[in-house]
């Protein structure tokens, strides 16, 4: 259940933050992307730190649960403030507000998420059962995505006579954030309390409890990171996942731009389209355990990345050559919806396979070093996942400025944008980004 919290957070950050600050509030795309990148650099330090500290934590509540309990309320407050900047802020002040609230949001989520996913690896040491646990976790993660999309497009940002393009309703963002914050806090407490009875059966840190300084904590973390990156399996997996999640992040950050201006969909069509992607992933998570009985987990990643990339590239290329339904065609929304569902189905194979392999790598590390350090490995997995809404949003923000994308709430239809700029948006969203899947 705890993965619902990250699903709510990821869907909200990946879909709405860049559009809100860039298109609605008028912050330049490069500055909005830079704020997200700065917060991601903060994650690059705090993720492994949270993993290392929780790996070595001695307490009556075990290694993971103290951090899970402690994170809920700070996360809720920080996330609400992210979507509630004071009115009349200058460009520099708005950039600073976005940067600080993103750092607080991501830092609070790190305090929860890294111990939480490490806990998932500790619940079982069975090769196939781990895939089932990850599948259930990702299924519920994308229930969170569904809830965030429905709350956004189906309620808070729906088209109304007052706001024909609902996502430009500035006053709706703070109430939306309040509902998402409440959902995250409730599911985090639910997860921590629901797994509390497993604490006596979980692995505990080896050796006696020691009092060490902050400097020693950082040094220990760096040594553990070096040891983790020295594992050849992990190094290849981490670098590949990093690239994949950046592509997915650009897709998420530019979805609203594509749906509003390139495909010209209304709010109900956007809602259906956005819902079908996580439904595809949820369906895919049920298929992955069956797939792993026939092919290795590496092939699960390969099949997933290939399928996701084709779904990203093909519709754009077909539109450019005139072989895709026009924007006023009744069949367009159904066609895009089917493609999004298939893309989600493919993405699930990579997501589940990747996270299941990280647990196996933690076993390999224990075999060679004698140390049980799920926290460090899953911190790296968490960081690669966060690049979805981190580096992805940064790349998307810089890309928007490079193609001279017009910003401001007065730009509300494709008629307000040059055809060449719309074509550049399509190239950025499809072939340019998804083409990196080759690497």
N, C-alpha and C positions, 0 to 999 in steps of 0.2 A: 504493500500500500504506500510505502514511503516514496516510491518512485513517482507517484502522482505529483508530489511537490515539485520535482525537477521538471516534469512535463509541463506543468502550469508556468513555471519560470522560463523554460527554454522557448516555449511557443510565444510567450509574451515578448521576451527580449528579441528573439529572432525575427518576429513578424512586425511588431509595432514600434519599437524604439527608434530605429533609423527613420522611418516614415514620419513619426510624430515630431522628432526634433528637426529633421531636414525639411520636409514638405509642409508641415503644419506650422511649426514655430520659426522656420526660415534659417536655421543654423546651417552653414555650408556643409556639404557632404563630407569633405575631407576632415573638418573639425569634429563632426559627429563620429566619423569612423576612427579618428585619432583618440577620442575619449574612450571608445570601446577597446581600442588596442592598448591603451595605458592600463585599463582595468585588467586586460588579459595578461599583461606583463606582471601585474600584481599577483594574478593567479599562478603564473609560472613559478613564483616563489612560495606562495601559501599552500598550494596543492600538495607538493611533496613534504612541506613542513607539517601539514595536518596529518599526512600519511605516516611520517616518521614518529611524530609525537604519539599518535594513537597506537601505533605498533608497539611502542615501549611503555604505554601507560599502565600503571598499577592502581587499581581502585576496587572497592567492593562491587561496583557495577561493571567491572571488566574494562576492556580496552576501548570499545566503540560507543557504548551508550551514553557516557557523560557528555560527549560532544554532540550527539544527536539531540539530547534534551536541551542543551544550552543554546542551540542555534535558532530555534523556531521563532522566538519573539524578535530578536534583532533582524532576522530576514524579513519578517512581515513589515516592520517599520521602514526598513531601507527600501524595499520594493515599492511601497506606497509613495515615498518621497520622490522616487525616480520619475514617476508620472504626475507629480504635483509641484512643478517649479513655480516660484512666485511670479506674478505678472510683472511685465515691464522690465525684465532683465536685459542687460546689454548682451551683445554677442559673446564677449569674454566671460561674463558672469554665467550665461546659459551653458557655455562649454564647461566651466568649472563645476556647475551644479550637476551636469550629466556625468562628468568624470568621477566626482566624489560619491554620488549615490550609486553609480555602477560598481565602484570598488567596494562599497559597504554591502551591496546586494550580493556580489560575487563572493566576497570574503565570508559572509554569513552562510551562504550555500555551501562553500567549501568545508566549513566547520561541520556541516551535516553530511554532505554527499560523499566525501571521501571515506569516512568511517562506515557509512551506510553500505556502499558498494563492496568495501572490504569485508563487512559482515556477511554479505551474500556468499562470498567465496568460502567463508568459514563454516557455513551451515551444512556443507556436504563436501566430501573429497572424492565423490564418484564422478567419473569422466562424463557420462551421459546425463546424470542428474543435474550437474552444473548447467548444462545447456537448458534444461527444463526450468531451473530457477531463473536464469537470465531471460528466458522467453517470457515467463510470467511477469518479471520485473519490467521488461520493455513493453509488454502488452498494457500494463497499468500506466506506464509512462505516457503512452500515447492516448490513453483515456484522458490523461491530463491535457494533452494537446487538443483533443476533441472539445473538452470543456472550455478551454481558453478560447478556441475559435468560435464556439457557439456563443459564449458570453460576449465576445467581441463583435462578430459580424451579425449574429442573430439578435442581439439585444442593444448593447451600448453604442455600436457604430452602424446600426441599420439605417438605411435610407428613409428619410422622412420628408414631408413637404417643407419643413424649415431647413433641413440639411439634406438636399438631394444626393450628396455624396457624404455618407455618414461618418467616414473616417476623418473628416475635417471639423467635426464637432469637438472643439477643444475642451469643453466642459465635461465631456463624457469620459475622459482618460483617467481622472482621479477616482471616480466611483468604480470604474473597471479595475484599477489597481487595488482598490480596497477589497473587492471581492476575491481577486486572485491571492492577495496577501492572507486573507482569512483561510482560504482553501489550503495554502501551503502550510500555515501554522498547524491547522487541525490534522493534516495527514502526516506531518513530521512527528507530532506527539503520538498519533495512532501507531505509526511504525515502531517508534521507540518502545512504547508501552506493550505493543503486541508481541515483540520479540524479547521482552525483558526476562521472561521465564527461561530463555535459552542461555542466559549468561553463565550458569555453572558448567555448561557443557562446551563452552567455546574455548579455543586456545588462549593461553595466557603468556605474557612475556617471560622469557627465561632469565634466570638470575635474580639477585636481590634488588629491591627498590633502591635507587640511588638519587640523591639530590644533586642536580647539575645546573650549571649556569645557562643563561640564554645563549651565550657564545658557544658553549659545548653542544647545546641542542642543534644549533645551525651547522656546526662542524660535523656532528653525527649524521644530520640529514644529507649533507653534501657527500659524505663518504658512502652512504646508502644509495644515493642517486648514481654515483660513479659505478658502484657495484651492479646496480640494476641495468645501466646502459652498457655495461660490460657483457651482459647476456645477449648473445648474437640474435637469438629468436626475438627477444623483446625489442631490440634496436630496430630491426626490420619492420616489426609489427607497428611500433609506435610511429615511425616516420611515415609509413604508408597511411596509417589512420589519420595522421595530422593533415595530410594532403586531401584525403577524402572529405574530412569534416569541414575543411575550408570551402570546398566546392559546395557542400550542402548548405553552409552558412550564407554564401552569396545568393544561392537560390532563395533561402528564406527571407533575407533582407530585401530582395528585389521583387518578391512575389506580389506585394501590393501595387508596386509600380507597373508590373506586367499586366495584372488583372484589370487595373483601372485605366491604363493608357494604351497598352499594346493590344490586349484582347477586348477592351471596353465592356466589361461585365458589370452587371448591377450587383447590389449587396446580397441578394438571395443566391445568385449564381456563384458569387465569391464564396459564400458560406458552404454551399454544397461541394465546391471544388476543394476548399481547404479541409473539409471534413473527410473527404474520400482518401486523402493521402495518409493520415494516421490510421484510418480504417484498414487501408492496404497494409500498413506496417503491422497492425495488430493481427490481421489475418496471416501475414507472413511469419510472425513469431510462432504461430501454431504449426506451421509447416516445417520450420527449421529443425526441430528435433528429429522429425522423420527424414529430412534430407541428410542429417549427420549420420544416420544409420547406413547410408549408401555411399556418401562421399566424405572426404576429409574436411575439417573446418576451414582449411585454406581455400578449398574450392568454394565454400560458402561465401567467403569474402569476395572471391573473384567473380562469381556469378552475380552477386549483389551489385558490385560496382559497375560491371558491364551493363546490366539491365537498367540501373539508375541513370547512367550517362546517356544511353540511347533514348530513353524517355525524355531527357532534357534537351537533347540536340535535334532529334528528328522533327518535332513540330515546327521549330523555328526555320529549319532549312526548307521544309515543305511549304511554309508560308512564303518564303522568299522566291521560290520557283513557281508559285501559284497553284500548288497542289493540295492546299489545306483550306478548310471552310473559311469563308469570309466572316468578318465580325458581325454582320447582320444576319448570318445564316442560323436557322433554328437548331441545326445539328452541332454547332460549335461548342456550346457548354457541355453537351453529353460527350463529345469527342475528347475534350480536355479532361473531363472528369474520369473517363475510362483510362486515359494515359496516366493521370495522377494516381489512380488506384494501383495500376501495374507498377508504377515507380515506387510506391510504398511497399508493395509486395517484394520487390527486388531489394530495397534498402534494408528490410528486416533481416535478410540473409547475411548481410555484412555486419550489421549492428550486433546481432546475437552471436555470430561466429567470433567476432573480434573480442567481445567481452568474455566469452567462454574460454577463449585461448589465453587470456590474461591470467585466469585462475590456474590453468595448466602450467603456465610459465612460472608462477609463484611456487608451484610444486617442484619444478625443475631447479629453481633457485635454492629451495630448501635442501634438495638432494645434494647439490654441489657445495653449499656453504653451511648447511645446518641451521640457517636462520629462517624463521617464518615471518615474511614481510609483505603480506598482501597490501598493506596500506601504501607503501611506496609504489608498487606496480599499479594499483588502482588509482593512485593520485595522478600518475601519468596518463592513465586511461581517462580519468575525469578531465584532465587538462586538454587532451586531444578532443574530447567531446565539446568542451567549452569554446574551442576554436570555431565551432559552428556559428555561435552568435558573437564571437570576438573577432578573429582575423577575417571571418566571412563578412561581417558588417564593415570592417575597415576597408577591405578590398572593394566592397560594393560602394561605399561612400566616396572613395577616391575615383572609382570608375565613373560615378555619376558626374563628378566635377570634370573629369577628362572629356566626357562627351558633351559638356556644356548643358547639363540638364537644368531646365528652369525650375526654381523652387519658390515656395510661397503658397498659401491657401487659395490664391486667386487662380492657380493653374489646376483646373478641375476637370478637364476633358482633353481628349487626344487632339481636338481642333486647335488647342492652345500651344501645341508643340510641333516643331518642324518635322516633316516626314523622315529626313535624314537622321535626326536625333532619335526618333522612335526605332529606326532600323539599327542604330548603334546600340540602343538598349537591348534589343533582341539578340544581337551578336554577343554582347557582354553576358547576358543571362544564359544563353545556350551554348553555342559552339566554343567560345573563348574559354569559359570557366570549365564546362564539362569535359573539354578536350584534354585537360590536365589529368584526367583519369588514366590516360595512357601511361603516365609515369607510375 
